[in-house]
Amino acid sequence: AWSPSGADWTRFEAAAPPPTGFCGSSAAWVDGRIRVFARRATPAPTARLRERTIASATVFDAAFALHPGEPYRWTRTPLRGDLPLPRTDCALAAARGGLVLFGGFSPDH
């Protein structure tokens, strides 16, 4: 991850490595954290996640948060409630203190 400072970029390291193996993810800033919905992984990550297969990739429901501070740290965010279908390449935006997930591709639709 990189943190912009004026016109320059400065690299920072998190206390633990970020989630790996994901692409087609979306991110937004809310509640003082960067929230990331990780969506597609090939090969499958080791975490147990809800999944659907799209061609040669698998779509997962996984959420992570990057907490700023000293040190920066990644945490897995539990997902509860009426979850959207697993999808990839969607948009994520902060709105009214929450997050809106829009669009993307789901193997179920």
N, C-alpha and C positions, 0 to 999 in steps of 0.2 A: 504494500500500500504506500501511497505517496501523499504528502501533505503540502498543499501550495502555501507559499508565504510570499506575498507580493507577486513579483514576476518570476520568482525562482521556485523550484520544487526541491523539497528535502525528503530524503528517504528515511523512514522510521521502521523499526522492527517491533513486532508484537511479541509479548511474553511467550506465546505459543504460536506455532505455524498456523496459517489460515487453513480453512477447509480446502482440500485438493480434489481434483478429478471432476470438477463441475464446470459447465459452460452453459450459455443460454440463460444466465442468471440475471436478476434485477436487483437494484439497490436504491435505498432512499434514506434520508436523515430524518429521524423522529425520536423524541424523548432523549435527546443528547447522545444518540448512538446511530451508527450506520447499520441499517437492517438489510440483510441480504436473503433473498429467496433463491436458493440453489436449485436448479431445475433439471439439468441433464448431465449424465455421467456415463462415460464408457472408458474402461470397464466400471462396473458397479462399485460404489464406495463401500467400506466395511460397515457403516452405520445401517441399522435396520430402518428402512423408510418405505412409505407407501409408493408403489411404482406402477408404471405402464410402459409398454415397449413401443418405440417409434423407430421403424427401420432398424438400424444397427445400434441405436442408442436406447437408453432407458430413462424415462422421465420420473423424477422423484418429487416428493413433498419434503423439503428440508429448509429450515430457516436458521440463520446465524445472526449474531450481532457483534459488531466491532465496538468495543468500549474505549473511548479516548481516555488518556490519562497516562500516568507513569507507573507501570508500563501499559501500553495498549494491550488489550486482550480480546480474544475471540471466545464466544460462548454459543452453545447450541440453544435455540429457542424452541420450547415445546409448542406444537400446534394443536389447538383445541377448537371445538365448535363445528359449524357447518363449513367444512373445507371446500375450496374450489377444486375442480378436477385437476390432477397433476398436469402441468403444461410447461412448455419451454418458450423462450423468446418472447416473453410478455413484458409489459411495462409496470413499474411500481412507483407510486407517488405518495407523498405524505399529505394528509388532508384531515383537518379537525382532530389532531392528536392521534390519528391512526394511520393505516396504510390502505391504499386502494390498488388492487391487482387487476390489470386490464389486458384483454387480448391474449395473444400468444397462440400456440398450437397445442392441442391435446389429442392423443390418439383416440379418445372416445368421442370427439366431435370434429 
